[in-house]
Each structure stands twice: as C-alpha cells, then as structure tokens.
Amino acid sequence: MKNRIAELNDRLRQNIFSPGKNKVVITAGVVALSIINRMNLFKKVSEFNNFNADNDPYQEHDFGRIEHDGINYFFKIDYYDTSMEYGSNDPSNPDITTRVLTIMRSDEY
C-alpha cells in the first residue's frame, strides 16, 4: 500500500500543472516570488527525489524540503475524501482520495 501511495504522490508532484482532480496550493510566500522564481521552485519540487528516513519515515513521498535562492521551502501532500471535508479512508485509492499538494516557505509552516 505504501508503494502505491508514494507512486500517486510522485505523480501529483511531478505534474504540478495538470493535477487532475487533485489540488495544488501555494502560500503567500510562494505567490510573492517572481513568476520565473516560482517556476524554478516548482521545477525543483517536481524533480525532488531526496527521500530518506528523516523526511519520509512512512515512505509515502509526502513531504520534502527544498532550498531555493537561499530560502528553505517545504512541500506537503495531504489526503482528503472527494468532498474535501474529511481525511481519506484509503489514500492508496485515487477514486476516493483527493490529494492536496501545498508548497510553502519553511517560515510559513
């Protein structure tokens, strides 16, 4: 099950501009970047592959830290039901799960 969750999370992260039914949210600190800097940050998020025991203890590829222009950023993926009211009962099942990828400055966490 964890491998399936990691696969679905990677798919969302690697397709930021076409998330399907999933969502991508950026915080004010990311919005404040110039469009070029924002695109470069998105590229780093989509290419992130430095998952390890410290940042990915459950091997779901749902969190990462990225340094961009001297500032630390986080990305986090959360799992909701399709109505976005409750947590998903089964994050490995994309038919009943909406993933939300949030990208933020670390000081906004």
C-alpha positions as CSV (number, residue, x, y, z in Angstrom):
1,M,0.0,0.0,0.0
2,K,2.8,2.5,0.9
3,N,4.4,2.0,-2.5
4,R,1.1,2.8,-4.2
5,I,0.7,6.0,-2.0
6,A,4.3,7.0,-2.9
7,E,3.6,6.4,-6.6
8,L,0.4,8.6,-6.5
9,N,2.2,11.3,-4.5
10,D,5.1,11.3,-7.0
11,R,2.6,11.5,-9.9
12,L,1.0,14.6,-8.4
13,R,4.3,16.3,-7.5
14,Q,5.7,15.6,-11.0
15,N,2.6,17.0,-12.7
16,I,2.0,20.3,-10.8
17,F,0.4,22.0,-13.8
18,S,-2.0,19.2,-14.5
19,P,-3.0,17.7,-11.2
20,G,-6.3,16.2,-12.5
21,K,-8.8,16.1,-9.7
22,N,-6.1,16.8,-7.1
23,K,-5.2,20.2,-5.9
24,V,-2.0,22.3,-5.7
25,V,-1.9,25.1,-3.1
26,I,0.8,27.8,-2.7
27,T,1.2,30.1,0.2
28,A,1.7,33.9,0.2
29,G,5.4,33.5,0.4
30,V,5.4,31.5,-2.8
31,V,3.0,33.8,-4.5
32,A,5.3,36.7,-3.7
33,L,8.1,35.2,-5.9
34,S,8.6,36.5,-9.4
35,I,7.0,34.2,-12.0
36,I,10.4,32.9,-13.1
37,N,11.5,32.2,-9.5
38,R,8.1,30.5,-8.8
39,M,8.5,28.3,-12.0
40,N,12.1,27.4,-10.9
41,L,10.8,26.4,-7.4
42,F,8.0,24.3,-9.0
43,K,10.6,22.5,-11.1
44,K,12.7,21.7,-8.0
45,V,9.6,20.4,-6.3
46,S,8.6,18.2,-9.3
47,E,12.2,16.8,-9.6
48,F,12.7,16.3,-5.8
49,N,13.9,12.8,-5.1
50,N,15.9,13.1,-1.9
51,F,13.5,11.0,0.2
52,N,15.1,9.4,3.3
53,A,14.3,8.2,6.8
54,D,14.4,11.8,8.2
55,N,11.9,13.4,5.8
56,D,10.0,10.3,4.7
57,P,9.6,7.9,7.6
58,Y,6.5,6.2,6.2
59,Q,7.9,6.0,2.7
60,E,4.9,7.9,1.2
61,H,6.9,10.7,-0.5
62,D,4.5,13.2,1.0
63,F,7.0,15.8,2.4
64,G,10.2,17.4,1.3
65,R,12.5,20.4,2.0
66,I,14.0,22.4,-0.9
67,E,16.5,25.2,-0.8
68,H,15.8,27.9,-3.4
69,D,17.7,31.2,-3.7
70,G,18.9,30.8,-0.1
71,I,15.5,30.2,1.3
72,N,14.1,26.9,2.6
73,Y,10.7,25.7,1.2
74,F,8.6,22.7,2.1
75,F,6.1,20.7,0.1
76,K,3.5,18.6,1.8
77,I,0.8,16.3,0.4
78,D,-2.4,15.6,2.4
79,Y,-5.2,13.2,1.7
80,Y,-8.9,14.1,1.7
81,D,-12.1,12.4,0.7
82,T,-13.6,13.6,-2.6
83,S,-15.8,16.2,-0.9
84,M,-12.7,17.7,0.8
85,E,-14.4,17.6,4.2
86,Y,-12.6,14.7,5.8
87,G,-9.4,12.7,5.6
88,S,-9.4,9.9,3.0
89,N,-10.2,6.4,4.3
90,D,-7.7,4.9,1.9
91,P,-5.0,7.2,0.4
92,S,-3.9,4.4,-1.9
93,N,-7.2,4.5,-3.7
94,P,-7.3,7.5,-6.1
95,D,-11.1,7.0,-6.7
96,I,-11.9,8.1,-3.2
97,T,-9.0,10.4,-2.4
98,T,-8.2,14.0,-3.4
99,R,-4.6,14.8,-2.8
100,V,-3.6,18.4,-1.9
101,L,0.0,19.4,-2.6
102,T,1.0,22.5,-0.6
103,I,4.1,24.4,-1.4
104,M,5.3,27.0,1.2
105,R,8.3,28.8,2.7
106,S,9.5,27.0,5.7
107,D,8.8,30.0,7.9
108,E,5.1,29.7,6.9
109,Y,4.8,26.2,8.3
